[in-house]
């Protein structure tokens, strides 16, 4: 149980992947920041997917699962 002194909550890694135009990805990152979900600096730099006008950005976070 996590309510015992000294117990740490269970945490797992989750990755978020944004795909879209550079503008759409950047605006989504800023929107998530305005909602206090993730700092823009926590995302990877936009990477080309090889498709025209499409990039991806990845955010890796540790989340509580208890």
Rosetta blueprint (number, residue, H / E / L):
1 X L
2 X L
3 X L
4 X L
5 X L
6 X L
7 X L
8 X L
9 X L
10 X L
11 X E
12 X E
13 X E
14 X E
15 X E
16 X E
17 X E
18 X E
19 X E
20 X E
21 X L
22 X H
23 X H
24 X H
25 X H
26 X H
27 X H
28 X H
29 X H
30 X H
31 X H
32 X H
33 X H
34 X H
35 X L
36 X L
37 X L
38 X L
39 X L
40 X H
41 X H
42 X H
43 X E
44 X L
45 X L
46 X L
47 X E
48 X E
49 X L
50 X L
51 X L
52 X L
53 X L
54 X L
55 X E
56 X E
57 X E
58 X E
59 X E
60 X E
61 X E
62 X E
63 X E
64 X E
65 X L
66 X L
